[in-house]
């Protein structure tokens, strides 16, 4: 259990603990969520997603929301508290620097059966929300199969 002297992790620090999250915006006036790989670089969030869906183009120049959590990791029994973070801000198509591209790691081979073609977005977080649930994963309700 953390002491009062240990500062709580920031939303950016928490985001660094998981590799994937969900991007939310609208496309042709309809809301959508898309999975994306993320890294934190220079106080901004860089996303890698499949360009074949066209989601990156719908987000370019728009305000988007990006969220991530540790729900799956915490529910596996590692004893950690649950947390989620959400960032809202403008997104822009970018080309990552080589050292940033390396941080993403190996890209998927396929996306919905098509060869994965990466597209990159930078999100400049203007609004940040962090939520934590202060109990261990061992207290979670398990659903019977």
VEXFITOR-15946 format. One record per atom (N, C-alpha, C, O): residue in one letter; residue number from 0; atom name; x, y, z. Coordinates in nm, 4 decimals, decimal comma. Each point is the difference from the previous one (the first is absolute). Example, Ala and Ser with C-alpha at 12.3 -4.5 7.8 and 13.67 -1.06 7.14 Angstrom:
   residu   num   atome          u          v          w
        a     0       N     1,3190    -0,5690     0,7800
        a     0      CA    -0,0890     0,1190     0,0000
        a     0       C     0,0900     0,1200     0,0000
        a     0       O     0,1036    -0,0019     0,0665
        s     1       N    -0,1386     0,1069    -0,1385
        s     1      CA     0,0820     0,1190     0,0060
        s     1       C    -0,0770     0,1090     0,0730
        s     1       O     0,0509     0,1108     0,0169
END
This chain:
   residu   num   atome          u          v          w
        x     0       N     0,0850    -0,1178     0,0000
        x     0      CA    -0,0850     0,1178     0,0000
        x     0       C     0,0891     0,1235     0,0000
        x     0       O     0,0917     0,0095     0,0816
        x     1       N    -0,1169     0,0855    -0,1717
        x     1      CA     0,0862     0,1180    -0,0065
        x     1       C    -0,0154     0,0865     0,1242
        x     1       O    -0,1086     0,0113     0,0568
        x     2       N     0,2188     0,0491    -0,0159
        x     2      CA    -0,0057     0,0905     0,1143
        x     2       C    -0,0393     0,1390    -0,0489
        x     2       O     0,0003     0,0275    -0,1200
        x     3       N    -0,0335     0,0582     0,2136
        x     3      CA    -0,0363     0,1375    -0,0347
        x     3       C     0,1185     0,0756    -0,0585
        x     3       O    -0,0181     0,1012    -0,0677
        x     4       N     0,1405    -0,1502     0,0939
        x     4      CA     0,1197     0,0666    -0,0503
        x     4       C     0,0294    -0,0363    -0,1446
        x     4       O     0,0754     0,0711    -0,0665
        x     5       N    -0,1327    -0,1801     0,0159
        x     5      CA     0,0240    -0,0421    -0,1373
        x     5       C    -0,0984     0,0713    -0,0912
        x     5       O    -0,1209    -0,0176     0,0149
        x     6       N     0,1697     0,0977    -0,1090
        x     6      CA    -0,0933     0,0706    -0,0881
        x     6       C    -0,0715    -0,0979    -0,0931
        x     6       O     0,0585    -0,0977    -0,0468
        x     7       N    -0,1846     0,1258     0,0215
        x     7      CA    -0,0773    -0,0832    -0,0918
        x     7       C     0,0547     0,0175    -0,1411
        x     7       O     0,0418     0,1096    -0,0374
        x     8       N    -0,0419    -0,2166    -0,0406
        x     8      CA     0,0489     0,0138    -0,1374
        x     8       C    -0,0881     0,0951    -0,0800
        x     8       O    -0,1216     0,0049     0,0186
        x     9       N     0,1847     0,0700    -0,1073
        x     9      CA    -0,0764     0,0894    -0,0875
        x     9       C    -0,0683    -0,0834    -0,1078
        x     9       O     0,0316    -0,1174    -0,0191
        x    10       N    -0,1249     0,1799    -0,0504
        x    10      CA    -0,0698    -0,0687    -0,1084
        x    10       C     0,0994    -0,0451    -0,1075
        x    10       O    -0,0136    -0,1100    -0,0537
        x    11       N     0,1117     0,1920     0,0220
        x    11      CA     0,1000    -0,0375    -0,1004
        x    11       C     0,0830    -0,1187     0,0474
        x    11       O     0,0323    -0,0881    -0,0797
        x    12       N     0,0027     0,0843     0,2085
        x    12      CA     0,0752    -0,1137     0,0530
        x    12       C    -0,0821    -0,1279    -0,0089
        x    12       O     0,0527    -0,1060    -0,0338
        x    13       N    -0,1815     0,1161     0,0639
        x    13      CA    -0,0864    -0,1174    -0,0113
        x    13       C    -0,0107    -0,0462    -0,1449
        x    13       O     0,0034    -0,1200    -0,0273
        x    14       N    -0,0161     0,2134    -0,0646
        x    14      CA    -0,0125    -0,0343    -0,1414
        x    14       C     0,1225    -0,0787    -0,0480
        x    14       O    -0,0121    -0,0885    -0,0847
        x    15       N     0,1278     0,1205     0,1383
        x    15      CA     0,1230    -0,0703    -0,0388
        x    15       C    -0,0013    -0,1465     0,0434
        x    15       O     0,0811    -0,0787    -0,0489
        x    16       N    -0,1703     0,0407     0,1385
        x    16      CA    -0,0031    -0,1361     0,0530
        x    16       C    -0,0749    -0,0991    -0,0885
        x    16       O     0,0125    -0,1210     0,0192
        x    17       N    -0,0893     0,1695    -0,1145
        x    17      CA    -0,0755    -0,0890    -0,0896
        x    17       C     0,0283     0,0402    -0,1441
        x    17       O     0,0218     0,1181    -0,0271
        x    18       N    -0,0216    -0,2131    -0,0663
        x    18      CA     0,0369     0,0336    -0,1379
        x    18       C    -0,1144     0,0472    -0,0892
        x    18       O     0,0238     0,0698    -0,0985
        x    19       N    -0,1478    -0,1066     0,1314
        x    19      CA    -0,1126     0,0306    -0,0885
        x    19       C    -0,1104     0,0735     0,0745
        x    19       O    -0,0146    -0,0115     0,1216
        x    20       N    -0,0621     0,0869    -0,1983
        x    20      CA    -0,1165     0,0691     0,0527
        x    20       C    -0,1033     0,0154    -0,1105
        x    20       O     0,0078    -0,0661    -0,1036
        x    21       N    -0,1058     0,1549     0,1269
        x    21      CA    -0,1086     0,0204    -0,0942
        x    21       C    -0,0119     0,1466    -0,0364
        x    21       O    -0,0026     0,0878     0,0863
        x    22       N    -0,0047    -0,0637    -0,2157
        x    22      CA    -0,0174     0,1337    -0,0557
        x    22       C    -0,1482     0,0195    -0,0275
        x    22       O    -0,0647    -0,0882    -0,0564
        x    23       N     0,0105     0,2026     0,0955
        x    23      CA    -0,1417     0,0282    -0,0222
        x    23       C    -0,0160     0,1335    -0,0712
        x    23       O     0,0608     0,0999     0,0384
        x    24       N    -0,1424    -0,0994    -0,1414
        x    24      CA    -0,0354     0,1218    -0,0722
        x    24       C    -0,1219    -0,0320    -0,0850
        x    24       O    -0,0701    -0,0975     0,0268
        x    25       N     0,0443     0,1773    -0,1275
        x    25      CA    -0,1117    -0,0314    -0,0886
        x    25       C     0,0497    -0,0032    -0,1438
        x    25       O     0,0979     0,0653    -0,0362
        x    26       N    -0,1683    -0,1431    -0,0438
        x    26      CA     0,0337    -0,0138    -0,1412
        x    26       C    -0,1314     0,0029    -0,0762
        x    26       O    -0,0870    -0,0842     0,0222
        x    27       N     0,0723     0,1810    -0,1121
        x    27      CA    -0,1249     0,0199    -0,0730
        x    27       C    -0,1172     0,0128     0,0968
        x    27       O    -0,1053    -0,0605    -0,0196
        x    28       N     0,1254     0,1402     0,1243
        x    28      CA    -0,1003     0,0348     0,1010
        x    28       C    -0,0392    -0,1157     0,0909
        x    28       O    -0,0966     0,0120     0,0754
        x    29       N     0,1688    -0,1236    -0,0804
        x    29      CA    -0,0288    -0,1130     0,0882
        x    29       C     0,1199    -0,0243     0,0912
        x    29       O     0,1144     0,0049    -0,0453
        x    30       N    -0,1396    -0,0311     0,1729
        x    30      CA     0,1113    -0,0247     0,0926
        x    30       C     0,0653    -0,1349    -0,0283
        x    30       O    -0,0657    -0,0935    -0,0460
        x    31       N     0,1948     0,0844     0,0738
        x    31      CA     0,0679    -0,1284    -0,0093
        x    31       C     0,1142    -0,0072     0,0996
        x    31       O     0,0536     0,1017     0,0440
        x    32       N    -0,0177    -0,2249    -0,0096
        x    32      CA     0,1160    -0,0309     0,0830
        x    32       C     0,0938    -0,0860    -0,0829
        x    32       O    -0,0448    -0,0873    -0,0744
        x    33       N     0,1731     0,1113     0,0866
        x    33      CA     0,0993    -0,0794    -0,0714
        x    33       C     0,1162    -0,0297     0,0935
        x    33       O     0,0430     0,0860     0,0769
        x    34       N     0,0068    -0,2072    -0,0842
        x    34      CA     0,1160    -0,0371     0,0802
        x    34       C     0,1251     0,0611    -0,0636
        x    34       O     0,0109     0,0092    -0,1223
        x    35       N     0,0824     0,0321     0,2070
        x    35      CA     0,1238     0,0589    -0,0493
        x    35       C     0,1136    -0,0330     0,0961
        x    35       O    -0,0204    -0,0120     0,1208
        x    36       N     0,1381    -0,0021    -0,1756
        x    36      CA     0,1229    -0,0148     0,0783
        x    36       C     0,0471     0,1408     0,0315
        x    36       O    -0,0075     0,0880    -0,0858
        x    37       N     0,0559    -0,0649     0,2070
        x    37      CA     0,0427     0,1352     0,0359
        x    37       C     0,1375     0,0002     0,0657
        x    37       O     0,0456    -0,0994     0,0564
        x    38       N     0,0175     0,2147    -0,0665
        x    38      CA     0,1189     0,0316     0,0785
        x    38       C    -0,0176     0,1434     0,0488
        x    38       O    -0,0778     0,0768    -0,0567
        x    39       N     0,1501    -0,0419     0,1614
        x    39      CA     0,0026     0,1372     0,0497
        x    39       C     0,1336     0,0587    -0,0399
        x    39       O     0,1049    -0,0576     0,0288
        x    40       N    -0,1082     0,1731    -0,0957
        x    40      CA     0,1228     0,0635    -0,0461
        x    40       C    -0,0167     0,1511     0,0057
        x    40       O    -0,0955     0,0544    -0,0555
        x    41       N     0,1871     0,0125     0,1217
        x    41      CA    -0,0006     0,1464     0,0086
        x    41       C    -0,1315     0,0540     0,0554
        x    41       O    -0,0480     0,1041    -0,0449
        x    42       N    -0,0109    -0,1744     0,1424
        x    42      CA    -0,1242     0,0459     0,0623
        x    42       C    -0,1238    -0,0180    -0,0861
        x    42       O    -0,1076     0,0497     0,0335
        x    43       N     0,1230    -0,1205    -0,1439
        x    43      CA    -0,1131    -0,0258    -0,0893
        x    43       C    -0,0155    -0,1506    -0,0174
        x    43       O     0,0888    -0,0779     0,0346
        x    44       N    -0,2026     0,0396    -0,0885
        x    44      CA    -0,0282    -0,1402    -0,0243
        x    44       C     0,0123    -0,0253    -0,1494
        x    44       O    -0,0649     0,0670    -0,0804
        x    45       N     0,1478    -0,1633     0,0435
        x    45      CA     0,0109    -0,0407    -0,1388
        x    45       C    -0,0723    -0,1330    -0,0157
        x    45       O     0,0191    -0,0920     0,0795
        x    46       N    -0,1014     0,0827    -0,1819
        x    46      CA    -0,0790    -0,1197    -0,0247
        x    46       C     0,0417    -0,0643    -0,1307
        x    46       O     0,0331     0,0684    -0,0968
        x    47       N    -0,0351    -0,2017     0,0952
        x    47      CA     0,0190    -0,0746    -0,1247
        x    47       C    -0,1254    -0,0827    -0,0213
        x    47       O    -0,0445    -0,0734     0,0882
        x    48       N    -0,0112     0,0873    -0,2078
        x    48      CA    -0,1197    -0,0765    -0,0343
        x    48       C     0,0066    -0,0410    -0,1460
        x    48       O     0,0877     0,0451    -0,0738
        x    49       N    -0,1791    -0,1297     0,0324
        x    49      CA    -0,0029    -0,0478    -0,1384
        x    49       C    -0,0586     0,1077    -0,0901
        x    49       O    -0,1101     0,0493     0,0246
        x    50       N     0,1836    -0,0132    -0,1285
        x    50      CA    -0,0465     0,1062    -0,0897
        x    50       C    -0,1139    -0,0447    -0,0905
        x    50       O    -0,0738     0,0837    -0,0521
        x    51       N     0,0585    -0,2132     0,0329
        x    51      CA    -0,1018    -0,0511    -0,0901
        x    51       C    -0,1431     0,0289     0,0416
        x    51       O    -0,0907    -0,0063    -0,0830
        x    52       N     0,0689     0,0377     0,2089
        x    52      CA    -0,1348     0,0323     0,0460
        x    52       C    -0,0362     0,1464    -0,0249
        x    52       O    -0,1181     0,0348    -0,0020
        x    53       N     0,2178     0,0506    -0,0169
        x    53      CA    -0,0244     0,1417    -0,0226
        x    53       C    -0,0279     0,0792     0,1265
        x    53       O    -0,0323     0,1185    -0,0075
        x    54       N     0,0442    -0,1813     0,1231
        x    54      CA    -0,0292     0,0700     0,1262
        x    54       C     0,0950     0,1161     0,0236
        x    54       O    -0,0409     0,1040     0,0516
        x    55       N     0,1658    -0,1204    -0,0882
        x    55      CA     0,0982     0,1068     0,0219
        x    55       C    -0,0391     0,1259    -0,0778
        x    55       O     0,0196     0,1115     0,0483
        x    56       N    -0,0746    -0,1291    -0,1678
        x    56      CA    -0,0436     0,1159    -0,0783
        x    56       C    -0,1199     0,0692     0,0630
        x    56       O    -0,0106     0,1226    -0,0047
        x    57       N    -0,0793    -0,1999     0,0633
        x    57      CA    -0,1164     0,0584     0,0676
        x    57       C     0,0422     0,0793     0,1238
        x    57       O    -0,0675     0,0952     0,0392
        x    58       N     0,1794    -0,1347     0,0221
        x    58      CA     0,0466     0,0651     0,1227
        x    58       C     0,0877     0,1221    -0,0267
        x    58       O     0,0090     0,0894     0,0842
        x    59       N     0,0548    -0,0850    -0,1990
        x    59      CA     0,0950     0,1067    -0,0306
        x    59       C    -0,0663     0,1371     0,0092
        x    59       O    -0,0939     0,0296    -0,0740
        x    60       N     0,1431     0,0532     0,1649
        x    60      CA    -0,0532     0,1346     0,0184
        x    60       C    -0,1227     0,0073     0,0885
        x    60       O    -0,0550     0,1084     0,0194
        x    61       N     0,0107    -0,2204     0,0348
        x    61      CA    -0,1188    -0,0039     0,0859
        x    61       C     0,0398    -0,0211     0,1456
        x    61       O     0,1104    -0,0456     0,0299
        x    62       N    -0,2009     0,0792     0,0583
        x    62      CA     0,0181    -0,0320     0,1413
        x    62       C    -0,0445    -0,1441     0,0197
        x    62       O    -0,1094    -0,0384    -0,0415
        x    63       N     0,1947    -0,0411     0,1050
        x    63      CA    -0,0274    -0,1404     0,0245
        x    63       C     0,0156    -0,0290     0,1488
        x    63       O     0,0512     0,0819     0,0762
        x    64       N    -0,0960    -0,1988    -0,0375
        x    64      CA     0,0245    -0,0505     0,1350
        x    64       C     0,0788    -0,1292    -0,0139
        x    64       O    -0,0241    -0,0795    -0,0909
        x    65       N     0,1178     0,0598     0,1811
        x    65      CA     0,0768    -0,1237     0,0027
        x    65       C     0,0035    -0,0481     0,1437
        x    65       O     0,0324     0,0761     0,0912
        x    66       N    -0,0657    -0,2023    -0,0715
        x    66      CA    -0,0021    -0,0549     0,1344
        x    66       C     0,0681    -0,1343     0,0067
        x    66       O     0,0047    -0,0737    -0,0985
        x    67       N     0,0477     0,0423     0,2145
        x    67      CA     0,0625    -0,1295     0,0248
        x    67       C    -0,0240    -0,0357     0,1459
        x    67       O    -0,0320     0,0860     0,0821
        x    68       N     0,0478    -0,2137    -0,0514
        x    68      CA    -0,0210    -0,0460     0,1373
        x    68       C     0,0792    -0,1276     0,0231
        x    68       O     0,0602    -0,0553    -0,0920
        x    69       N    -0,0614     0,0106     0,2143
        x    69      CA     0,0670    -0,1256     0,0340
        x    69       C    -0,1005    -0,1058     0,0417
        x    69       O     0,0358    -0,0919     0,0736
        x    70       N    -0,1589     0,1017    -0,1178
        x    70      CA    -0,1045    -0,0920     0,0443
        x    70       C     0,0356    -0,1456    -0,0271
        x    70       O    -0,0181    -0,0844     0,0878
        x    71       N     0,0678     0,0531    -0,2059
        x    71      CA     0,0350    -0,1391    -0,0294
        x    71       C     0,1196    -0,0454     0,0814
        x    71       O     0,0007    -0,1118     0,0515
        x    72       N     0,0997     0,1958    -0,0391
        x    72      CA     0,1195    -0,0376     0,0759
        x    72       C    -0,0333    -0,0167     0,1480
        x    72       O     0,0457    -0,0954     0,0631
        x    73       N    -0,1245     0,1866    -0,0073
        x    73      CA    -0,0326    -0,0068     0,1419
        x    73       C    -0,0906    -0,1189     0,0297
        x    73       O     0,0106    -0,0611     0,1063
        x    74       N    -0,0987     0,0281    -0,1987
        x    74      CA    -0,0915    -0,1106     0,0256
        x    74       C     0,0689    -0,1355    -0,0124
        x    74       O    -0,0585    -0,1025     0,0349
        x    75       N     0,1823     0,1010    -0,0844
        x    75      CA     0,0728    -0,1259    -0,0106
        x    75       C     0,0566    -0,0433     0,1348
        x    75       O     0,0600    -0,1069     0,0107
        x    76       N    -0,0787     0,1890     0,0917
        x    76      CA     0,0408    -0,0411     0,1336
        x    76       C     0,1344     0,0529     0,0438
        x    76       O     0,0611    -0,0573     0,0902
        x    77       N    -0,0125     0,1646    -0,1504
        x    77      CA     0,1306     0,0523     0,0402
        x    77       C    -0,0071     0,0820     0,1280
        x    77       O     0,1032     0,0454     0,0495
        x    78       N    -0,2231    -0,0252     0,0052
        x    78      CA    -0,0155     0,0686     0,1271
        x    78       C     0,0025     0,1508    -0,0082
        x    78       O    -0,0061     0,0657     0,1039
        x    79       N     0,0148    -0,0070    -0,2229
        x    79      CA     0,0045     0,1450    -0,0127
        x    79       C    -0,1383     0,0618    -0,0010
        x    79       O    -0,0992    -0,0676    -0,0269
        x    80       N     0,0934     0,1956     0,0560
        x    80      CA    -0,1253     0,0720    -0,0063
        x    80       C    -0,0379     0,0264    -0,1449
        x    80       O     0,0856     0,0024    -0,0883
        x    81       N    -0,2128     0,0169     0,0653
        x    81      CA    -0,0481     0,0309    -0,1339
        x    81       C     0,0116     0,1495    -0,0261
        x    81       O    -0,0206     0,0811     0,0902
        x    82       N     0,0536    -0,0449    -0,2138
        x    82      CA     0,0073     0,1410    -0,0381
        x    82       C    -0,0394     0,0148    -0,1463
        x    82       O     0,0088    -0,0942    -0,0788
        x    83       N    -0,0517     0,2133     0,0454
        x    83      CA    -0,0245     0,0361    -0,1396
        x    83       C     0,0386     0,1462    -0,0171
        x    83       O    -0,0108     0,0806     0,0923
        x    84       N     0,0562    -0,0488    -0,2137
        x    84      CA     0,0349     0,1375    -0,0326
        x    84       C    -0,0647     0,0353    -0,1334
        x    84       O    -0,0182    -0,0853    -0,0869
        x    85       N    -0,0155     0,2114     0,0732
        x    85      CA    -0,0554     0,0491    -0,1258
        x    85       C     0,0605     0,1358    -0,0292
        x    85       O     0,0151     0,0845     0,0882
        x    86       N     0,0191    -0,0661    -0,2158
        x    86      CA     0,0588     0,1249    -0,0467
        x    86       C    -0,0868     0,0530    -0,1129
        x    86       O    -0,0427    -0,0765    -0,0864
        x    87       N     0,0167     0,2038     0,0861
        x    87      CA    -0,0773     0,0624    -0,1071
        x    87       C     0,0819     0,1156    -0,0551
        x    87       O     0,0546     0,0807     0,0751
        x    88       N    -0,0469    -0,0739    -0,2090
        x    88      CA     0,0742     0,1078    -0,0622
        x    88       C     0,0054    -0,0173    -0,1506
        x    88       O    -0,0495    -0,0989    -0,0540
        x    89       N     0,1094     0,1949    -0,0128
        x    89      CA     0,0082    -0,0069    -0,1463
        x    89       C     0,0978    -0,1086    -0,0457
        x    89       O     0,1018    -0,0261     0,0641
        x    90       N    -0,1363    -0,0361    -0,1773
        x    90      CA     0,0841    -0,1043    -0,0586
        x    90       C     0,0532     0,0472    -0,1343
        x    90       O    -0,0650     0,0767    -0,0711
        x    91       N     0,1837    -0,1237     0,0382
        x    91      CA     0,0626     0,0376    -0,1257
        x    91       C     0,0778    -0,1196    -0,0543
        x    91       O     0,0696    -0,0684     0,0750
        x    92       N    -0,0814     0,0436    -0,2043
        x    92      CA     0,0794    -0,1046    -0,0632
        x    92       C     0,1467     0,0426     0,0041
        x    92       O     0,0336     0,1139    -0,0326
        x    93       N     0,0524    -0,2062     0,0728
        x    93      CA     0,1433     0,0291     0,0100
        x    93       C     0,0803    -0,1174    -0,0547
        x    93       O    -0,0535    -0,1082    -0,0242
        x    94       N     0,1810     0,1317     0,0055
        x    94      CA     0,0964    -0,1040    -0,0336
        x    94       C     0,0979    -0,0041     0,1162
        x    94       O     0,0746     0,0958     0,0206
        x    95       N    -0,0732    -0,2049     0,0560
        x    95      CA     0,0863    -0,0032     0,1184
        x    95       C     0,1478     0,0018    -0,0376
        x    95       O     0,0406    -0,0478    -0,1059
        x    96       N     0,0373     0,1041     0,1958
        x    96      CA     0,1444    -0,0064    -0,0142
        x    96       C     0,0429    -0,1468     0,0156
        x    96       O    -0,0724    -0,0778     0,0621
        x    97       N     0,1865     0,0387    -0,1160
        x    97      CA     0,0425    -0,1408     0,0088
        x    97       C    -0,0003    -0,0539     0,1436
        x    97       O    -0,0424    -0,1132     0,0233
        x    98       N     0,0887     0,1922     0,0714
        x    98      CA     0,0035    -0,0489     0,1389
        x    98       C    -0,1409    -0,0170     0,0571
        x    98       O    -0,0221    -0,0868     0,0844
        x    99       N    -0,0733     0,1686    -0,1293
        x    99      CA    -0,1388    -0,0174     0,0431
        x    99       C    -0,0596    -0,1251    -0,0639
        x    99       O    -0,0661    -0,0788     0,0677
        x   100       N     0,0890     0,0602    -0,1973
        x   100      CA    -0,0527    -0,1172    -0,0706
        x   100       C     0,0507    -0,1290     0,0648
        x   100       O    -0,0734    -0,0984     0,0089
        x   101       N     0,1970     0,0993     0,0356
        x   101      CA     0,0572    -0,1175     0,0649
        x   101       C    -0,0725    -0,0332     0,1305
        x   101       O    -0,0154    -0,1173     0,0339
        x   102       N    -0,0291     0,2193     0,0392
        x   102      CA    -0,0709    -0,0224     0,1265
        x   102       C    -0,1328    -0,0739    -0,0184
        x   102       O    -0,0469    -0,0664     0,0925
        x   103       N    -0,0132     0,0772    -0,2094
        x   103      CA    -0,1258    -0,0707    -0,0254
        x   103       C     0,0204    -0,1507    -0,0073
        x   103       O    -0,0938    -0,0761     0,0239
        x   104       N     0,2140     0,0323    -0,0563
        x   104      CA     0,0250    -0,1427    -0,0117
        x   104       C    -0,0535    -0,0545    -0,1316
        x   104       O    -0,0355     0,0748    -0,0911
        x   105       N     0,0311    -0,2055     0,0842
        x   105      CA    -0,0438    -0,0676    -0,1205
        x   105       C    -0,1478     0,0262    -0,0265
        x   105       O    -0,0831    -0,0083     0,0904
        x   106       N     0,0519     0,0398    -0,2146
        x   106      CA    -0,1391     0,0254    -0,0392
        x   106       C    -0,0714    -0,1324    -0,0253
        x   106       O     0,0644    -0,1004    -0,0304
        x   107       N    -0,1956     0,0995     0,0425
        x   107      CA    -0,0749    -0,1205    -0,0359
        x   107       C     0,0234    -0,0348    -0,1472
        x   107       O     0,0358     0,0866    -0,0797
        x   108       N    -0,0556    -0,2108     0,0452
        x   108      CA     0,0160    -0,0433    -0,1382
        x   108       C    -0,1272     0,0329    -0,0793
        x   108       O     0,0066     0,0498    -0,1124
        x   109       N    -0,1224    -0,0787     0,1731
        x   109      CA    -0,1275     0,0201    -0,0683
        x   109       C    -0,0945     0,0826     0,0849
        x   109       O     0,0093     0,0003     0,1228
        x   110       N    -0,0998     0,0693    -0,1884
        x   110      CA    -0,1111     0,0695     0,0654
        x   110       C    -0,1261    -0,0376    -0,0782
        x   110       O    -0,0150     0,0369    -0,1164
        x   111       N    -0,0738    -0,1096     0,1806
        x   111      CA    -0,1206    -0,0517    -0,0665
        x   111       C     0,0346    -0,0747    -0,1281
        x   111       O    -0,0693     0,0128    -0,1009
        x   112       N     0,1761    -0,0904     0,1055
        x   112      CA     0,0387    -0,0817    -0,1128
        x   112       C     0,0789     0,0711    -0,1085
        x   112       O     0,0420    -0,0636    -0,0967
        x   113       N    -0,0207     0,1939     0,1103
        x   113      CA     0,0784     0,0774    -0,0971
        x   113       C     0,1386     0,0271     0,0575
        x   113       O     0,0161     0,0061     0,1219
        x   114       N     0,0848     0,0103    -0,2087
        x   114      CA     0,1322     0,0378     0,0517
        x   114       C    -0,0085     0,1304     0,0799
        x   114       O    -0,0603     0,0978    -0,0442
        x   115       N     0,1214    -0,0987     0,1618
        x   115      CA    -0,0015     0,1184     0,0854
        x   115       C     0,0868     0,1085    -0,0619
        x   115       O     0,1179    -0,0216    -0,0283
        x   116       N    -0,1775     0,1384     0,0076
        x   116      CA     0,0709     0,1177    -0,0518
        x   116       C    -0,0121     0,1087     0,1057
        x   116       O    -0,1098     0,0513     0,0216
        x   117       N     0,2189    -0,0145     0,0449
        x   117      CA    -0,0109     0,0930     0,1116
        x   117       C    -0,0309     0,1437    -0,0422
        x   117       O     0,0459     0,0489    -0,1033
        x   118       N    -0,1246     0,0151     0,1865
        x   118      CA    -0,0235     0,1438    -0,0062
        x   118       C     0,0237     0,0509     0,1413
        x   118       O    -0,0267    -0,0709     0,0970
        x   119       N     0,0765     0,1927    -0,0852
        x   119      CA     0,0359     0,0546     0,1306
        x   119       C    -0,0730     0,1308     0,0245
        x   119       O    -0,0122     0,0840    -0,0891
        x   120       N    -0,0363    -0,0686     0,2119
        x   120      CA    -0,0643     0,1236     0,0441
        x   120       C     0,0702     0,0491     0,1257
        x   120       O     0,0483    -0,0791     0,0811
        x   121       N    -0,0437     0,2107    -0,0663
        x   121      CA     0,0467     0,0601     0,1252
        x   121       C    -0,1198     0,0670     0,0638
        x   121       O    -0,0710     0,0767    -0,0650
        x   122       N     0,0483    -0,1056     0,1925
        x   122      CA    -0,1069     0,0631     0,0764
        x   122       C     0,0649     0,0906     0,1031
        x   122       O     0,0826    -0,0441     0,0800
        x   123       N    -0,1202     0,1700    -0,0826
        x   123      CA     0,0499     0,0983     0,0958
        x   123       C    -0,1040     0,0096     0,1113
        x   123       O    -0,1028     0,0652    -0,0186
        x   124       N     0,1267    -0,1287     0,1344
        x   124      CA    -0,1043    -0,0058     0,1030
        x   124       C    -0,0280     0,1363     0,0639
        x   124       O     0,0880     0,0617     0,0601
        x   125       N    -0,2113    -0,0171    -0,0746
        x   125      CA    -0,0437     0,1251     0,0630
        x   125       C    -0,0756    -0,0276     0,1290
        x   125       O     0,0122     0,0751     0,0967
        x   126       N    -0,0899    -0,1823    -0,0950
        x   126      CA    -0,0738    -0,0407     0,1196
        x   126       C     0,0393    -0,1429     0,0335
        x   126       O     0,0018    -0,0875    -0,0866
        x   127       N     0,0297     0,0654     0,2133
        x   127      CA     0,0455    -0,1313     0,0445
        x   127       C    -0,0846    -0,0423     0,1190
        x   127       O    -0,0217     0,0773     0,0933
        x   128       N    -0,0259    -0,2015    -0,0982
        x   128      CA    -0,0777    -0,0563     0,1100
        x   128       C     0,0647    -0,1306     0,0432
        x   128       O     0,0386    -0,0815    -0,0837
        x   129       N    -0,0269     0,0621     0,2131
        x   129      CA     0,0546    -0,1239     0,0554
        x   129       C    -0,0947    -0,0488     0,1080
        x   129       O    -0,0411     0,0764     0,0873
        x   130       N     0,0067    -0,2044    -0,0939
        x   130      CA    -0,0857    -0,0613     0,1019
        x   130       C     0,0691    -0,1245     0,0533
        x   130       O     0,0621    -0,0749    -0,0755
        x   131       N    -0,0731     0,0535     0,2053
        x   131      CA     0,0528    -0,1211     0,0612
        x   131       C    -0,1071    -0,0613     0,0887
        x   131       O    -0,0839     0,0698     0,0569
        x   132       N     0,0890    -0,2007    -0,0466
        x   132      CA    -0,0851    -0,0732     0,0938
        x   132       C     0,0935    -0,0614     0,1023
        x   132       O     0,0866    -0,0805    -0,0342
        x   133       N    -0,1042     0,1183     0,1586
        x   133      CA     0,0939    -0,0356     0,1054
        x   133       C    -0,0354    -0,1346     0,0633
        x   133       O    -0,0420    -0,0063     0,1156
        x   134       N     0,0591    -0,0989    -0,1911
        x   134      CA    -0,0072    -0,1347     0,0537
        x   134       C     0,0797    -0,0900    -0,0919
        x   134       O     0,0248     0,0345    -0,1155
        x   135       N     0,0151    -0,1488     0,1662
        x   135      CA     0,0843    -0,0861    -0,0826
        x   135       C    -0,0852    -0,0829    -0,0945
        x   135       O    -0,1203    -0,0162     0,0207
        x   136       N     0,1827    -0,0348    -0,1226
        x   136      CA    -0,0687    -0,0809    -0,0995
        x   136       C    -0,0581    -0,1261     0,0605
        x   136       O    -0,0955    -0,0555    -0,0546
        x   137       N     0,1499     0,0086     0,1656
        x   137      CA    -0,0518    -0,1216     0,0615
        x   137       C    -0,1414     0,0222     0,0557
        x   137       O    -0,0707    -0,0965     0,0293
        x   138       N     0,0298     0,2214    -0,0147
        x   138      CA    -0,1337     0,0308     0,0488
        x   138       C    -0,1032     0,0095    -0,1127
        x   138       O    -0,1192     0,0160     0,0267
        x   139       N     0,1637    -0,0255    -0,1514
        x   139      CA    -0,0922     0,0136    -0,1119
        x   139       C    -0,0980    -0,1157    -0,0044
        x   139       O     0,0331    -0,1124     0,0377
        x   140       N    -0,1526     0,1403    -0,0836
        x   140      CA    -0,1014    -0,1044    -0,0153
        x   140       C     0,0340    -0,0817    -0,1234
        x   140       O     0,0253     0,0553    -0,1070
        x   141       N    -0,0247    -0,1840     0,1221
        x   141      CA     0,0264    -0,0892    -0,1132
        x   141       C    -0,1348    -0,0511    -0,0514
        x   141       O    -0,0879    -0,0361     0,0782
        x   142       N     0,0735     0,0336    -0,2091
        x   142      CA    -0,1222    -0,0502    -0,0614
        x   142       C     0,0168    -0,1473    -0,0294
        x   142       O     0,1036    -0,0426    -0,0512
        x   143       N    -0,2056    -0,0354     0,0836
        x   143      CA     0,0036    -0,1426    -0,0302
        x   143       C    -0,0201    -0,0207    -0,1497
        x   143       O    -0,0747     0,0733    -0,0648
        x   144       N     0,1412    -0,1722     0,0123
        x   144      CA    -0,0106    -0,0286    -0,1447
        x   144       C    -0,1325    -0,0652    -0,0343
        x   144       O    -0,0255    -0,0305    -0,1165
END
